[in-house]
Amino acid sequence: MNIIENPWRKLSVRMRLTVWYSTVLSLTLLALGVFLYLFLSHNLHQEIDQSVANQANQVVRSITVVGEFPFPLSQVILPNVDVFASPDTYLQVVNDHGEILARSNNLGNQVLPLSRQTLLYAVKGKGFYETIEAGDQRLRTFNLPLTYRDQIIGILQVGRSLVPVDRALGRLSFVLFTGGLVTVLLTGMLGWFLAGMALRPIDRLIQAAADIQEARDLQSRIHYEGPADEIGELTATINDMLARLHGAYQSLEEGIATQKRFVSDASHELRTPLTTIRGNIELLQKMGDIDPEARREVLADIAGETERMTRLVNDLLALARADAGFKITKATLSLQEFLADLYRQVRLIPGQATFRGMDPAEVKGIQVTANPDYLKQLFLIIIDNAFKYTPAGGRVWLDTRQKPGFIGITVHDTGTGIAPEDIPKIFRRFYRADRARVGSGTGLGLAIANRIVEQHGGELEVESSPGVGSAFTVWLPNVFLA
């Protein structure tokens, strides 16, 4: 099926505006011209009708009747019709049989046409108008029946030439057509010029946008010094769009860089246990059953590395699901019951520091909207880190904080602490600082914890001093009292 393309769409905006201007003006001038022509034509014809009717009445008033006869036509004395005639006005009197009784001299050898239809109308006894053809000109006639003693004895015809009117209307038509055509042409050229001036700022916008696209410089902006009109709003909108594109492009570059770094770090983290496992397997193949004790140590090492790799894969899977937009399901959760269950899990975490949990009764009646499994994983990650980096004799404890709309649960420790310059980086994946990230962890725990807090609409706050300890506060929203 062939689709016919609309040629109107191929025209430029400037040309379309000019065509619209010219079309609207042409229609306006046409309507005005038709109105003026009809108005003048009506008035001129009305003036002629009034003129011939007045002259007919004057002639009738000048007719005299002499004597009393049954058929008084011969006693009707007609006036000299030439007295009432003018160069373009003609008079004629006929009897009821159509015979001419008198006519003005300016008719010459011609007569005013008299049709049978005219005689039939005259029988009604009322005057009426006709437009007739006489030679090479049109005449407007007024036919007035002549009556005597309620009997029609003749017809008076007063005609006036329409040639002056036709000439005047013809000249008016020529002036209107020629003047309208010239006006439309001049207005079209003026509209083309004005449309170009109106669209010139848009042309500059197009050129500026094209320069930015060619240079691929999203930091550039379009400069506009005009009034705050539609063009100014368009410029501001384009600049805002460029700013958003620049931000999105930077975020994309950062995301790609982060992804590359993530893949590189994940490959490195997975390569280490795999290399260890492979080396131990090769060692077992060489040793055979010669040294059972050494064999048990190698198998234990393999088991440990396998467990470590399993944790790493699980952590990577959790982050991948979060990056893919996985939404956790949340429900109303009693904070008192949650802490009581959390303490039972904390007892299984190995560590040399002493642990003291706050009394769950302190948060009695406080509820939050959360996923209990993910929330438990969040706190176990933070508490596990606290045990890892707190030496023997240290302490790990919990307390609560509150602010409008939020409840905060803080995990304190007296461990090695985190350097101030490392605090903004500890939530990066695989980030390890000399003092903040040591041991056998995967380097993904705090990144997972931070994503869990974000999915709950909360915030993870860190306070730490090297050699003194750290405090991780989990702020949870949507808090209310039961």
Order of alpha helices (4+ residues) and beta strands (2+ residues): alpha-beta-beta-beta-beta-alpha-beta-beta-beta-alpha-alpha-alpha-beta-alpha-beta-beta-alpha-beta-beta-alpha-beta-beta-beta
